[in-house]
Each structure stands twice: as structure tokens, then as C-alpha cells.
Amino acid sequence: MKINVLFFLLATGFCFSQGKYSTTQVSQIIRPDYETASHAIITKALALDSESGSWVIIYEHQINVKKYRNTREVKTKELNDAYDFSNNVLTGSTSPTKSPEPEEVEGPILGANPLNR
């Protein structure tokens, strides 16, 4: 009897200790921004909500680079920042509401859809 009660308490503890997000995915695209004559690097991090099973944007950032040859360093830095933020959200050390606000971009955002599995 005691073993059944302990097993029940252990099983409910595992269920309640599940995090809000189960996994994350980071996507990044580079597209020309014709209004400012530069290149926009757009980085997004999505998290899979463990309760509803839907993808939620937890991090979104855009930065403009004047010359295309300078995008490599900026792209790597932005990608590392997004990975760090998404890992912190998974471990619970960062709230997903602290994501920086994206700058307004007009026109369609081209690239792969990160919601496709």
C-alpha cells in the first residue's frame, strides 16, 4: 500500500514539474531592405508549448546591415543570441516576455517557414 501511494505521488510530481515549453527552434533569414538600401537580418525563436502543442514566438529581432559582406559576423551574433535566449527560456532562467521588440518591416518576409515539421 505504501509503495502505491509513493508511486502515485512520484508520478504526479513528474506531471506537475513539466516546463511550459518542451523544445525550441531558431530561424533566421536575410533579405534586402529597399527603403534603407541595406540588408535586413531577421531572427526568430519559436517554442513548442507543452500544453497546447502550438508554436509560440518567444524571440524576434531585426537588424539592418549596410553591406552584404558584413552580414556574416552580425548573422552569427544574432543567431547565438537567439539560441542563448531560447535555452534560457527552456531552463526557466528567462521569461519569454523579455524578448526585444522587433522593428517594423514592411513587405513580406521571405524564407523557410519554421512551423513546418
Secondary structure, 3 states (H helix, E strand, C coil): CHHHHHHHHHHHHHHHCCCCEEEEEEEEEEEEECCCCEEEEEEEEEEEECCCCCEEEEEEEEEEECCHHHHHHHHHHHHHHHHHHHHHHHHCCCCHHHCCCCCCCCCCCCCCCCCCC
